[in-house]
Amino acid sequence: MNPQKLSAQFAAYVWYSEVRQGKATPDESARFARDNWQAFRPCAPAGLGRLLIRIAKSGFGEADRRKLRLHTEAAGERPIQGMAEAG
């Protein structure tokens, strides 16, 4: 996959999740990212895409995925904007 496209899709996914203030399902966010990634291309560095690809290839085990899922569910309760204002 093209690293810049992946980076743009990631940016679209995160943006949509934040706009919906944690109410968007992962499927909704993924659909938005697939359909609208082009709009996020100017702010999507290819280096981030390469990093995401390397992380994906690292082969998380099921236990690691479960921990990550629990962590991201808790993070959904605290949108990034609120965290930035608190810090």
N, C-alpha and C positions, 0 to 999 in steps of 0.2 A: 504494500500500500504506500502511496505517496505520503511522506512525512508531513508536508505542509497541509495536505487535505485532512489527515488525521488530527493534526493540531487544530485546524479550523473546526472540525466536527466536535472536538473536545470543548473548545471555546463556546460553540453553539449549545452544546449539552449543558454546560455549567450555567451559561447565561439564562437559558430557558428555565432551568431548575430554580435559579434565584428569582427570576421574575414571577414565577408561580409561588414563591415563598414556601418551598417545601411541599406544596400540594400536588406537584406534577409526579406522575409515576415514572419509574425508569424507562418504561416502554414509550410513554409520551415524549419524554426528553430525547430518547434515542431517535424516534421518528422525526422530531423537529430538527435534530442535528443532521440527519441524513438528507432532509429536504432543503435545509437552509444554510449549509456550511459555507457556500460561496460568499455570503455576506460577511462572514467572519474571517475570510482569507487575509485581508490587510493586517489584521492584528494577530496572525497565527505564525509564530516562528517555526521553521522547519526543525530546529534543534529540539523543541518540545515534542514534536511528532516522533523524532528519532528516539528520544528518551522513552516515550510511551510504548513504542515498538519494542525496545529493549526490555522494558518491564513486562510486557505481555509475553515475550519469549522466555523469560526467566522461569516460567513454569511453577506458578503458585500451586501448592497442594490444597486439598479440600479444606483442611483446618485453617490454612491461611486465608482462603476465600471467606470462610465463615466469620473469622475475626474482622476482616475488612468490611464485610457486609454489616456486621453489628456496629462497627465504628462509623460507617457512612450513614446508617440509619439514625444514629444519635446526632451526627453532624447536621442532618436534615432539619432537626429541630432548632438549629442555631445558624441562620443564614449568614453568609460571609459578611454582608454589609453590617449586620449587628455586631459581629465579632470585631470588625475593623473599628467601629465606633467605640466599643468597649475598651479596646486596646489603646 
